[in-house]
């Protein structure tokens, strides 16, 4: 767990050193972090590699369109739209 910007944000990652992979389990406001159990919380994110992944991401964005700013859902919407925008399928 990393504290960011004077402890305003929290970043929870799991690191696999042999594979050189960092898995982001949670990113959000400190207040949001206080509401989760970091040992069991999982962000439901994955890379967009196939057309089906792209379609699933678009469907999830549609579900999140009413998300409020500075919420877990708002952060998920922000991350998903960035993945979609940067997609090269």
PyMOL CGO cylinders between C-alpha atoms (Angstrom):
from pymol import cmd
from pymol.cgo import CYLINDER

trace = [
    CYLINDER, 0.00, 0.00, 0.00, 1.29, 3.42, -0.98, 0.3, 1, 1, 1, 1, 1, 1,
    CYLINDER, 1.29, 3.42, -0.98, 0.10, 6.77, 0.33, 0.3, 1, 1, 1, 1, 1, 1,
    CYLINDER, 0.10, 6.77, 0.33, 0.01, 9.41, -2.40, 0.3, 1, 1, 1, 1, 1, 1,
    CYLINDER, 0.01, 9.41, -2.40, -0.20, 13.20, -2.21, 0.3, 1, 1, 1, 1, 1, 1,
    CYLINDER, -0.20, 13.20, -2.21, 0.13, 13.57, 1.53, 0.3, 1, 1, 1, 1, 1, 1,
    CYLINDER, 0.13, 13.57, 1.53, -2.04, 10.54, 2.27, 0.3, 1, 1, 1, 1, 1, 1,
    CYLINDER, -2.04, 10.54, 2.27, -5.00, 11.86, 0.22, 0.3, 1, 1, 1, 1, 1, 1,
    CYLINDER, -5.00, 11.86, 0.22, -4.92, 8.82, -2.08, 0.3, 1, 1, 1, 1, 1, 1,
    CYLINDER, -4.92, 8.82, -2.08, -4.14, 5.16, -1.54, 0.3, 1, 1, 1, 1, 1, 1,
    CYLINDER, -4.14, 5.16, -1.54, -2.67, 2.71, -4.02, 0.3, 1, 1, 1, 1, 1, 1,
    CYLINDER, -2.67, 2.71, -4.02, -2.74, -0.99, -3.16, 0.3, 1, 1, 1, 1, 1, 1,
    CYLINDER, -2.74, -0.99, -3.16, -0.68, -3.28, -5.38, 0.3, 1, 1, 1, 1, 1, 1,
    CYLINDER, -0.68, -3.28, -5.38, 0.50, -6.86, -5.42, 0.3, 1, 1, 1, 1, 1, 1,
    CYLINDER, 0.50, -6.86, -5.42, 3.95, -7.43, -6.91, 0.3, 1, 1, 1, 1, 1, 1,
    CYLINDER, 3.95, -7.43, -6.91, 5.22, -10.60, -8.60, 0.3, 1, 1, 1, 1, 1, 1,
    CYLINDER, 5.22, -10.60, -8.60, 8.96, -10.02, -8.78, 0.3, 1, 1, 1, 1, 1, 1,
    CYLINDER, 8.96, -10.02, -8.78, 9.95, -13.04, -10.93, 0.3, 1, 1, 1, 1, 1, 1,
    CYLINDER, 9.95, -13.04, -10.93, 7.47, -12.02, -13.66, 0.3, 1, 1, 1, 1, 1, 1,
    CYLINDER, 7.47, -12.02, -13.66, 8.07, -8.29, -13.08, 0.3, 1, 1, 1, 1, 1, 1,
    CYLINDER, 8.07, -8.29, -13.08, 4.34, -7.64, -12.82, 0.3, 1, 1, 1, 1, 1, 1,
    CYLINDER, 4.34, -7.64, -12.82, 2.55, -5.13, -10.63, 0.3, 1, 1, 1, 1, 1, 1,
    CYLINDER, 2.55, -5.13, -10.63, -1.16, -5.78, -10.14, 0.3, 1, 1, 1, 1, 1, 1,
    CYLINDER, -1.16, -5.78, -10.14, -3.14, -2.74, -9.05, 0.3, 1, 1, 1, 1, 1, 1,
    CYLINDER, -3.14, -2.74, -9.05, -5.74, -3.95, -6.56, 0.3, 1, 1, 1, 1, 1, 1,
    CYLINDER, -5.74, -3.95, -6.56, -7.10, -0.55, -5.56, 0.3, 1, 1, 1, 1, 1, 1,
    CYLINDER, -7.10, -0.55, -5.56, -6.57, 3.11, -6.31, 0.3, 1, 1, 1, 1, 1, 1,
    CYLINDER, -6.57, 3.11, -6.31, -8.73, 5.80, -4.80, 0.3, 1, 1, 1, 1, 1, 1,
    CYLINDER, -8.73, 5.80, -4.80, -9.27, 8.39, -2.12, 0.3, 1, 1, 1, 1, 1, 1,
    CYLINDER, -9.27, 8.39, -2.12, -8.19, 7.67, 1.44, 0.3, 1, 1, 1, 1, 1, 1,
    CYLINDER, -8.19, 7.67, 1.44, -11.86, 7.69, 2.49, 0.3, 1, 1, 1, 1, 1, 1,
    CYLINDER, -11.86, 7.69, 2.49, -12.70, 5.05, -0.13, 0.3, 1, 1, 1, 1, 1, 1,
    CYLINDER, -12.70, 5.05, -0.13, -9.80, 2.92, 1.07, 0.3, 1, 1, 1, 1, 1, 1,
    CYLINDER, -9.80, 2.92, 1.07, -11.16, 3.01, 4.62, 0.3, 1, 1, 1, 1, 1, 1,
    CYLINDER, -11.16, 3.01, 4.62, -14.40, 1.42, 3.32, 0.3, 1, 1, 1, 1, 1, 1,
    CYLINDER, -14.40, 1.42, 3.32, -12.74, -1.66, 1.76, 0.3, 1, 1, 1, 1, 1, 1,
    CYLINDER, -12.74, -1.66, 1.76, -10.88, -4.71, 2.98, 0.3, 1, 1, 1, 1, 1, 1,
    CYLINDER, -10.88, -4.71, 2.98, -7.60, -4.49, 1.08, 0.3, 1, 1, 1, 1, 1, 1,
    CYLINDER, -7.60, -4.49, 1.08, -6.92, -8.21, 1.57, 0.3, 1, 1, 1, 1, 1, 1,
    CYLINDER, -6.92, -8.21, 1.57, -10.01, -9.22, -0.40, 0.3, 1, 1, 1, 1, 1, 1,
    CYLINDER, -10.01, -9.22, -0.40, -10.81, -6.19, -2.62, 0.3, 1, 1, 1, 1, 1, 1,
    CYLINDER, -10.81, -6.19, -2.62, -10.27, -6.73, -6.33, 0.3, 1, 1, 1, 1, 1, 1,
    CYLINDER, -10.27, -6.73, -6.33, -10.69, -4.16, -9.07, 0.3, 1, 1, 1, 1, 1, 1,
    CYLINDER, -10.69, -4.16, -9.07, -12.45, -5.82, -11.97, 0.3, 1, 1, 1, 1, 1, 1,
    CYLINDER, -12.45, -5.82, -11.97, -10.01, -4.64, -14.64, 0.3, 1, 1, 1, 1, 1, 1,
    CYLINDER, -10.01, -4.64, -14.64, -8.18, -6.45, -17.37, 0.3, 1, 1, 1, 1, 1, 1,
    CYLINDER, -8.18, -6.45, -17.37, -6.38, -5.43, -20.55, 0.3, 1, 1, 1, 1, 1, 1,
    CYLINDER, -6.38, -5.43, -20.55, -8.31, -5.03, -23.77, 0.3, 1, 1, 1, 1, 1, 1,
    CYLINDER, -8.31, -5.03, -23.77, -6.77, -7.61, -26.07, 0.3, 1, 1, 1, 1, 1, 1,
    CYLINDER, -6.77, -7.61, -26.07, -9.70, -8.93, -28.06, 0.3, 1, 1, 1, 1, 1, 1,
    CYLINDER, -9.70, -8.93, -28.06, -12.80, -7.46, -29.65, 0.3, 1, 1, 1, 1, 1, 1,
    CYLINDER, -12.80, -7.46, -29.65, -14.86, -9.19, -26.95, 0.3, 1, 1, 1, 1, 1, 1,
    CYLINDER, -14.86, -9.19, -26.95, -12.79, -7.41, -24.25, 0.3, 1, 1, 1, 1, 1, 1,
    CYLINDER, -12.79, -7.41, -24.25, -13.43, -4.10, -26.00, 0.3, 1, 1, 1, 1, 1, 1,
    CYLINDER, -13.43, -4.10, -26.00, -17.19, -4.79, -26.18, 0.3, 1, 1, 1, 1, 1, 1,
    CYLINDER, -17.19, -4.79, -26.18, -17.27, -5.78, -22.50, 0.3, 1, 1, 1, 1, 1, 1,
    CYLINDER, -17.27, -5.78, -22.50, -15.42, -2.59, -21.54, 0.3, 1, 1, 1, 1, 1, 1,
    CYLINDER, -15.42, -2.59, -21.54, -17.93, -0.48, -23.50, 0.3, 1, 1, 1, 1, 1, 1,
    CYLINDER, -17.93, -0.48, -23.50, -20.82, -2.24, -21.76, 0.3, 1, 1, 1, 1, 1, 1,
    CYLINDER, -20.82, -2.24, -21.76, -19.26, -1.58, -18.36, 0.3, 1, 1, 1, 1, 1, 1,
    CYLINDER, -19.26, -1.58, -18.36, -18.73, 2.10, -19.24, 0.3, 1, 1, 1, 1, 1, 1,
    CYLINDER, -18.73, 2.10, -19.24, -22.42, 2.35, -20.11, 0.3, 1, 1, 1, 1, 1, 1,
    CYLINDER, -22.42, 2.35, -20.11, -23.27, 0.92, -16.66, 0.3, 1, 1, 1, 1, 1, 1,
    CYLINDER, -23.27, 0.92, -16.66, -20.96, 3.44, -14.97, 0.3, 1, 1, 1, 1, 1, 1,
    CYLINDER, -20.96, 3.44, -14.97, -22.09, 6.59, -16.77, 0.3, 1, 1, 1, 1, 1, 1,
    CYLINDER, -22.09, 6.59, -16.77, -23.96, 7.87, -13.70, 0.3, 1, 1, 1, 1, 1, 1,
    CYLINDER, -23.96, 7.87, -13.70, -20.95, 7.38, -11.40, 0.3, 1, 1, 1, 1, 1, 1,
    CYLINDER, -20.95, 7.38, -11.40, -20.14, 10.28, -9.11, 0.3, 1, 1, 1, 1, 1, 1,
    CYLINDER, -20.14, 10.28, -9.11, -16.69, 11.81, -9.07, 0.3, 1, 1, 1, 1, 1, 1,
    CYLINDER, -16.69, 11.81, -9.07, -14.30, 10.63, -6.33, 0.3, 1, 1, 1, 1, 1, 1,
    CYLINDER, -14.30, 10.63, -6.33, -16.00, 7.26, -5.90, 0.3, 1, 1, 1, 1, 1, 1,
    CYLINDER, -16.00, 7.26, -5.90, -14.77, 3.75, -6.65, 0.3, 1, 1, 1, 1, 1, 1,
    CYLINDER, -14.77, 3.75, -6.65, -17.20, 3.62, -9.58, 0.3, 1, 1, 1, 1, 1, 1,
    CYLINDER, -17.20, 3.62, -9.58, -15.97, 6.99, -10.85, 0.3, 1, 1, 1, 1, 1, 1,
    CYLINDER, -15.97, 6.99, -10.85, -12.37, 5.80, -10.69, 0.3, 1, 1, 1, 1, 1, 1,
    CYLINDER, -12.37, 5.80, -10.69, -13.31, 2.63, -12.57, 0.3, 1, 1, 1, 1, 1, 1,
    CYLINDER, -13.31, 2.63, -12.57, -15.03, 4.73, -15.25, 0.3, 1, 1, 1, 1, 1, 1,
    CYLINDER, -15.03, 4.73, -15.25, -11.93, 6.92, -15.57, 0.3, 1, 1, 1, 1, 1, 1,
    CYLINDER, -11.93, 6.92, -15.57, -9.59, 3.93, -15.92, 0.3, 1, 1, 1, 1, 1, 1,
    CYLINDER, -9.59, 3.93, -15.92, -11.85, 2.09, -18.38, 0.3, 1, 1, 1, 1, 1, 1,
    CYLINDER, -11.85, 2.09, -18.38, -12.27, 5.09, -20.67, 0.3, 1, 1, 1, 1, 1, 1,
    CYLINDER, -12.27, 5.09, -20.67, -8.48, 5.51, -20.70, 0.3, 1, 1, 1, 1, 1, 1,
    CYLINDER, -8.48, 5.51, -20.70, -8.04, 1.85, -21.65, 0.3, 1, 1, 1, 1, 1, 1,
    CYLINDER, -8.04, 1.85, -21.65, -10.64, 2.18, -24.38, 0.3, 1, 1, 1, 1, 1, 1,
    CYLINDER, -10.64, 2.18, -24.38, -9.12, 5.39, -25.71, 0.3, 1, 1, 1, 1, 1, 1,
    CYLINDER, -9.12, 5.39, -25.71, -5.63, 3.88, -25.85, 0.3, 1, 1, 1, 1, 1, 1,
    CYLINDER, -5.63, 3.88, -25.85, -6.86, 0.61, -27.39, 0.3, 1, 1, 1, 1, 1, 1,
    CYLINDER, -6.86, 0.61, -27.39, -5.26, -0.44, -30.65, 0.3, 1, 1, 1, 1, 1, 1,
    CYLINDER, -5.26, -0.44, -30.65, -7.57, -3.34, -31.69, 0.3, 1, 1, 1, 1, 1, 1,
]
cmd.load_cgo(trace, "trace")
